[in-house]
Amino acid sequence: RQMESAMSLGPTCPTLSFMHDLGCKIQSKLLRADGGATCGGGKLILATNDQRQVEIAIIVKAGRSQSSTICVSSQAGCAMACRFCDTGLVRPKGGMNLPAWAILEQVLHAEAWLQREIAGYCGKSNIVFMGMGEPLLNYSSVLDAARLLCSSGHKITISTVGVATRIQSLAQQAPPGLRLALSLHAPTQELREQLLPVAAKLWDLDTVFTAVSDFEAATGSGVLIQYILIHGVNDQEEHAKMLTELILSRTSRCAGINLIPYNETIAGATSKFESPSDSTCKRFRDTLRSLGAPNVTVRFSTKLGRD
């Protein structure tokens, strides 16, 4: 209830300073802020009170300054160790999982940044759990934070590599309106084990899509499919055909497919991964569309760079 009061007041409200006496003192500290609203968004680095560092990404749509997306972290590292993601290289001393307050404070810092960057900003940001960590492996804290954010009028999406048991739990416990995204990244079990070696072996494709179907049936909400495109690895026409077949046969309400061009990372460099060309991304998108895949988009914004 105390944090809910702080959220409703807003991060730049002078009254927030008086909330300290009620236990709502901001415990995390902003270490660095990069980017700006005029260049499409920013990235914030925070330190929690135990000195764990977390990253927040903020996306501001061109021509729609009151429409923004805040990408929050659920953990201070990640045990999934996906081959293309540097978060899997982080092993914080204070443990992986972030408490709910640390997730909510990311939103406060991000909305304060938006108010500083955009004159008259008063929008309700979309919140996506797509930052550091696997949200469903920090289930209780993520669900608590998501419930509060939903109640304050934010649109919430939780992304997962496919923690099947937790997807099924979320199907029964998610607040109304919460959306789910599946980080798929490969159309076959064999290729998925190469790219997501931990997650794919813990939860195979059949198990994952059974859970996805349960979520869609219970909530009436389609799941968004996320697919990173890596040059010569999973971006060929044969992959597009297999991906379309998989999605059309295993989902009933697919909300769409978000294609994400790979950006160079330290983790990806060890596997000699390379970014696909823009033309390859468009060709992959067009193939999916021609085969009947729903709502296919390419998130070219990531081509601007990512640590």
Backbone hydrogen bonds, N-H to C=O, Kabsch-Sander energy under -0.5 kcal/mol:
donor,donor_aa,acceptor,acceptor_aa,energy
5,S,1,R,-1.8
6,A,2,Q,-1.8
7,M,3,M,-2.4
8,S,4,E,-2.2
9,L,5,S,-1.7
10,G,6,A,-1.5
13,C,10,G,-1.1
16,L,13,C,-2.0
17,S,14,P,-1.5
18,F,15,T,-1.4
19,M,16,L,-1.5
20,H,17,S,-0.9
21,D,18,F,-0.7
22,L,19,M,-1.5
23,G,20,H,-1.8
24,C,19,M,-2.0
29,K,47,A,-2.8
31,L,29,K,-0.6
31,L,45,I,-3.1
32,R,45,I,-1.4
34,D,43,K,-2.8
36,G,41,G,-2.1
39,C,36,G,-1.1
40,G,37,A,-1.4
41,G,36,G,-2.2
42,G,58,I,-1.7
43,K,34,D,-2.0
44,L,56,I,-2.7
45,I,32,R,-2.5
46,L,44,L,-0.5
46,L,54,V,-2.7
47,A,29,K,-2.5
48,T,52,R,-2.8
51,Q,48,T,-2.2
54,V,46,L,-2.2
56,I,44,L,-2.6
57,A,71,C,-1.8
58,I,42,G,-3.1
59,I,69,T,-2.9
60,V,40,G,-2.2
61,K,59,I,-0.5
61,K,64,R,-0.5
61,K,67,S,-1.6
64,R,61,K,-2.1
67,S,64,R,-2.4
68,S,66,Q,-0.6
69,T,59,I,-2.4
70,I,126,N,-3.2
71,C,57,A,-3.5
71,C,69,T,-0.5
72,V,70,I,-0.8
72,V,128,V,-2.1
74,S,132,M,-2.1
75,Q,132,M,-1.7
76,A,96,M,-2.7
78,C,87,T,-0.8
78,C,90,V,-0.8
83,R,195,L,-2.5
85,C,82,C,-1.6
88,G,85,C,-0.8
89,L,86,D,-2.0
90,V,87,T,-1.6
95,G,92,P,-1.2
98,L,74,S,-1.8
102,A,99,P,-0.6
103,I,99,P,-1.4
104,L,100,A,-2.6
105,E,101,W,-2.4
106,Q,102,A,-0.8
107,V,103,I,-1.1
108,L,104,L,-1.8
109,H,105,E,-2.7
110,A,106,Q,-2.4
111,E,107,V,-2.8
112,A,108,L,-2.0
113,W,109,H,-2.1
114,L,110,A,-2.2
115,Q,111,E,-2.0
116,R,112,A,-1.8
117,E,113,W,-2.3
118,I,114,L,-2.5
119,A,117,E,-0.6
121,Y,118,I,-1.9
125,S,123,G,-0.7
126,N,68,S,-2.7
127,I,155,K,-3.1
128,V,70,I,-2.7
128,V,126,N,-0.5
129,F,157,T,-3.1
130,M,128,V,-1.7
131,G,72,V,-2.3
137,L,134,E,-1.9
138,N,135,P,-1.8
139,Y,136,L,-0.5
142,V,138,N,-2.3
143,L,139,Y,-2.8
144,D,140,S,-2.4
145,A,141,S,-2.5
146,A,142,V,-2.8
147,R,143,L,-2.4
148,L,144,D,-1.8
149,L,145,A,-2.5
150,C,146,A,-2.6
151,S,147,R,-2.1
152,S,148,L,-1.2
153,G,150,C,-1.5
154,H,149,L,-2.2
155,K,125,S,-0.6
156,I,154,H,-0.5
157,T,127,I,-2.2
158,I,179,R,-2.6
159,S,129,F,-1.5
159,S,157,T,-0.5
160,T,181,A,-2.2
164,A,162,G,-1.7
166,R,163,V,-0.6
167,I,163,V,-2.1
168,Q,164,A,-2.1
169,S,165,T,-1.6
170,L,166,R,-2.9
171,A,167,I,-1.8
172,Q,168,Q,-0.7
172,Q,169,S,-1.1
173,Q,169,S,-1.6
174,A,170,L,-2.5
178,L,175,P,-1.9
179,R,156,I,-2.6
181,A,158,I,-2.7
182,L,224,L,-3.2
183,S,160,T,-3.2
183,S,181,A,-0.6
184,L,182,L,-1.4
184,L,226,Q,-2.0
185,H,226,Q,-1.3
192,R,188,T,-2.1
193,E,189,Q,-2.0
194,Q,190,E,-0.9
195,L,191,L,-1.8
196,L,192,R,-3.4
198,V,80,M,-0.8
200,A,196,L,-2.8
201,K,197,P,-0.8
202,L,198,V,-1.7
203,W,199,A,-2.8
208,V,204,D,-2.6
209,F,205,L,-2.7
210,T,206,D,-1.6
211,A,207,T,-1.9
212,V,208,V,-2.3
213,S,209,F,-2.2
214,D,210,T,-1.8
215,F,211,A,-2.3
216,E,212,V,-2.6
217,A,213,S,-2.4
218,A,214,D,-2.4
219,T,215,F,-2.4
220,G,216,E,-2.1
224,L,180,L,-2.3
225,I,256,G,-2.8
226,Q,182,L,-3.1
226,Q,224,L,-0.5
227,Y,258,N,-2.4
229,L,260,I,-2.5
230,I,228,I,-0.6
231,H,274,E,-2.3
233,V,230,I,-2.2
234,N,230,I,-1.6
235,D,230,I,-0.5
239,H,236,Q,-0.5
240,A,236,Q,-1.8
241,K,237,E,-2.2
242,M,238,E,-2.1
243,L,239,H,-2.6
244,T,240,A,-2.3
245,E,241,K,-2.2
246,L,242,M,-2.3
247,I,243,L,-2.4
248,L,244,T,-2.7
249,S,245,E,-1.7
250,R,246,L,-1.6
251,T,247,I,-1.8
255,A,223,V,-1.5
256,G,223,V,-0.7
257,I,294,P,-0.5
257,I,295,N,-1.5
258,N,225,I,-3.4
259,L,257,I,-0.7
259,L,297,T,-3.2
260,I,227,Y,-2.5
262,Y,229,L,-2.4
269,A,265,T,-1.8
270,T,266,I,-1.0
270,T,267,A,-0.6
271,S,267,A,-0.5
271,S,268,G,-0.9
272,K,269,A,-1.2
273,F,268,G,-2.4
281,C,277,S,-2.1
282,K,278,D,-2.4
283,R,279,S,-2.3
284,F,280,T,-2.5
285,R,281,C,-2.4
286,D,282,K,-2.8
287,T,283,R,-2.2
288,L,284,F,-2.2
289,R,285,R,-2.4
290,S,286,D,-2.4
291,L,287,T,-1.3
292,G,289,R,-1.4
293,A,288,L,-2.4
297,T,257,I,-2.5
299,R,259,L,-3.4
300,F,298,V,-1.6
302,T,299,R,-1.4
303,K,300,F,-2.1
304,L,301,S,-1.7
305,G,302,T,-1.7
